[in-house]
Amino acid sequence: MTDFSVAHGPHTLRGSILPNALGEPPRVLALHGGGVQASRRGIRYLLDGLVHGGVPCASFDFCGHGESGGQLEGSSLAHRVAQARTVAERVAPGRPLSLIASSMGGHIACALIPVLNPSALVLFCPAAYVAEAEDAPFGPRFQGVLRATRDEDYAASPAFAALDRFEGRLLLVLGGEDAVIPAAVLAQYTQRARRAKSVEVLRLAGAGHKLHEWLPAHPRDHARVLEAALRTLA
């Protein structure tokens, strides 16, 4: 593993590159979720399995998380898209990248579809937001937009407009007991990738929203998810 730093505006983003046994550059970029404690470390258990399976990966901390600079409050979804673009240019300049994303990162991954043209998406309990949320600073304004969003509004999310055009392979890993992501959002994720080369959905019975805490303690489900991720990212 090699840690890296990259400047993004006044802040420094910190991440890690995990090459495979051949020393190949990353083919996958992982995007963590939006919880205060979220960081690139949370998905390391899965990335290690992917690397062992021959898929080199990279991950990083968004501003205000983990080892990266900046503050969480006052950033935004749009800022996160820009941060991910900066990191993608650092770890795979001119090369294609597939994306793994969790929770809020699912919206970011979809927003990157027109930019990175990923050949595969692996999304864990992905969230989606209405257009008004993308530039709303995290904090009271962002929460206000979320509270005002009705189930029927999610269909117009920019995430799903991008997913409509996605032509790669899609793997959705969902917690059977997820009480965070609205059912209306998950329904759109399972229905909108009509042009995708393949769509696979894994629903994990007994799992809640925090899959990266749950999976390491459930080795059979972990093995199923790793196998499906390797198949999708191959």
C-alpha positions in Angstrom: 0.0 0.0 0.0 1.2 3.5 -0.8 -0.4 6.6 0.8 -0.7 9.8 -1.3 -1.7 13.4 -0.9 -3.2 15.7 -3.5 -4.1 19.4 -3.3 -7.7 20.4 -3.8 -8.1 24.1 -3.5 -6.9 25.2 -0.1 -7.1 21.6 1.3 -5.1 18.4 1.1 -6.8 15.1 0.3 -5.2 12.0 1.6 -5.7 8.5 0.2 -4.1 5.1 -0.4 -3.2 3.0 -3.5 -3.3 -0.7 -3.2 -1.6 -2.3 -6.2 -2.1 -6.0 -7.1 0.7 -8.6 -7.2 1.7 -7.3 -10.6 2.1 -3.8 -9.3 -0.6 -2.5 -11.7 -2.1 1.0 -11.2 -5.6 1.4 -9.7 -8.5 0.3 -11.8 -11.0 1.0 -9.0 -11.7 4.1 -6.9 -13.6 3.7 -3.6 -15.8 6.5 -2.3 -16.9 6.4 1.4 -20.2 7.7 2.8 -21.2 10.8 4.6 -21.2 9.9 8.3 -19.0 12.0 10.6 -16.8 9.0 11.3 -16.7 7.7 7.7 -13.3 7.4 6.1 -11.4 5.3 3.5 -10.4 2.9 6.3 -13.9 1.5 6.6 -13.8 -0.4 3.3 -10.2 -1.5 3.5 -11.3 -5.1 4.4 -13.1 -5.3 1.0 -10.3 -3.6 -1.0 -7.8 -6.1 0.4 -9.9 -8.9 -1.0 -10.2 -7.3 -4.4 -6.5 -6.7 -4.5 -5.9 -10.4 -3.6 -8.2 -11.2 -6.5 -6.1 -9.2 -8.9 -8.0 -5.8 -8.9 -5.8 -2.9 -7.9 -7.7 -0.2 -6.0 -7.4 3.3 -4.6 -9.4 5.1 -1.9 -9.3 8.5 -0.2 -10.9 10.6 2.5 -13.3 13.4 1.5 -12.7 16.9 3.0 -13.5 16.9 6.7 -13.1 13.1 7.0 -10.2 10.8 8.1 -6.8 12.3 7.3 -7.9 14.9 4.8 -8.1 18.6 5.6 -11.0 20.9 5.6 -14.4 20.8 7.4 -17.4 18.6 6.8 -19.9 21.3 7.5 -20.0 23.8 4.6 -18.8 21.3 2.0 -21.4 19.8 -0.4 -22.2 17.0 -2.8 -20.9 19.2 -5.6 -17.7 19.7 -3.7 -17.4 15.9 -3.3 -17.8 15.3 -7.0 -15.0 17.8 -7.6 -12.8 16.1 -5.0 -13.3 12.7 -6.5 -12.3 14.1 -9.9 -9.1 15.5 -8.5 -8.2 12.2 -7.0 -9.1 10.2 -10.1 -6.8 12.4 -12.1 -4.0 11.8 -9.5 -4.3 8.0 -9.3 -5.3 7.1 -12.9 -4.5 10.0 -15.2 -6.0 9.3 -18.6 -7.0 5.8 -17.6 -10.5 4.4 -16.9 -11.7 3.8 -13.4 -14.5 1.8 -12.0 -16.2 3.0 -8.8 -17.1 1.5 -5.5 -19.3 3.7 -3.4 -21.2 3.6 -0.1 -24.3 5.5 1.0 -23.9 9.2 0.0 -21.0 8.0 -2.2 -23.6 6.3 -4.4 -24.9 9.7 -5.5 -21.3 10.9 -6.1 -20.5 7.9 -8.2 -23.5 8.4 -10.4 -22.6 12.1 -10.8 -19.2 10.9 -12.1 -20.7 8.6 -14.8 -20.6 11.3 -17.5 -17.0 12.4 -16.4 -15.2 9.1 -15.8 -17.4 6.7 -17.9 -16.8 3.9 -15.5 -17.1 0.3 -16.8 -18.5 -0.9 -13.5 -20.2 0.5 -10.4 -20.4 -1.4 -7.1 -22.8 0.5 -4.8 -23.4 -0.3 -1.1 -26.8 1.0 0.3 -26.5 4.0 -2.2 -28.2 7.3 -1.4 -29.6 9.8 -3.9 -30.6 13.4 -3.6 -32.7 15.9 -5.5 -30.9 18.6 -7.6 -31.5 21.3 -4.9 -29.3 19.3 -2.5 -26.2 19.2 -4.7 -25.0 22.7 -3.9 -26.6 23.0 -0.4 -23.8 23.2 2.2 -23.7 20.3 4.6 -25.4 21.4 7.8 -28.8 23.0 8.3 -29.4 23.9 4.7 -28.6 20.4 3.4 -30.8 18.8 6.1 -33.6 21.2 5.2 -33.6 20.0 1.6 -33.6 16.4 2.8 -36.6 17.0 5.1 -38.5 18.7 2.2 -37.9 15.9 -0.2 -40.9 13.6 -0.9 -40.7 10.0 -2.1 -42.0 11.0 -5.5 -39.2 13.6 -5.9 -36.4 11.1 -6.0 -37.2 10.0 -9.5 -35.9 13.3 -10.8 -32.6 13.0 -8.9 -29.5 13.9 -11.1 -28.1 10.5 -9.9 -30.8 8.6 -11.7 -30.6 10.8 -14.8 -26.9 9.8 -15.0 -27.7 6.2 -14.2 -30.2 6.1 -17.2 -27.1 6.5 -19.4 -24.8 4.1 -17.7 -23.7 1.2 -20.0 -21.4 -0.7 -17.7 -21.9 -3.4 -15.1 -23.8 -2.5 -11.9 -23.8 -4.4 -8.6 -26.1 -3.2 -5.8 -25.4 -4.5 -2.3 -28.4 -3.7 0.0 -29.1 -4.2 3.6 -32.3 -6.1 4.2 -32.9 -4.0 7.3 -31.6 -0.7 6.0 -33.6 2.0 7.8 -31.7 5.0 6.3 -32.2 4.8 2.6 -35.8 5.4 1.5 -37.4 2.5 -0.4 -38.2 5.0 -3.2 -34.5 5.5 -3.7 -33.6 1.8 -3.8 -36.5 1.2 -6.3 -35.0 3.8 -8.6 -31.5 2.2 -8.4 -32.9 -1.2 -9.3 -35.0 0.1 -12.2 -33.1 2.9 -13.9 -30.0 1.2 -15.2 -31.8 0.0 -18.3 -28.8 0.5 -20.6 -26.4 -1.3 -18.2 -24.5 -4.3 -19.5 -25.6 -6.2 -16.4 -27.4 -5.5 -13.1 -27.0 -7.7 -10.0 -28.7 -7.0 -6.7 -27.6 -8.6 -3.4 -30.0 -8.1 -0.5 -28.3 -9.2 2.7 -30.9 -10.5 5.2 -30.4 -9.1 8.7 -28.0 -6.3 7.6 -28.7 -2.6 8.3 -27.3 0.4 6.6 -23.7 0.2 7.9 -22.7 -2.8 5.7 -19.0 -2.2 6.1 -19.3 -2.8 9.8 -21.7 -5.7 9.4 -19.9 -7.7 6.6 -16.6 -8.4 8.4 -18.6 -10.2 11.1 -20.6 -12.3 8.6 -18.0 -14.2 6.6 -20.4 -16.1 4.4 -22.1 -12.9 3.2 -18.7 -11.2 3.0 -17.5 -14.0 0.6 -20.7 -13.6 -1.5 -20.2 -9.9 -1.8 -16.5 -10.2 -2.6 -17.2 -12.8 -5.3 -19.9 -10.6 -6.9 -17.7 -7.5 -6.7 -14.8 -9.4 -8.4 -17.2 -10.6 -11.1 -18.5 -7.0 -11.7 -15.1 -5.4 -11.7 -13.4 -8.0 -13.9 
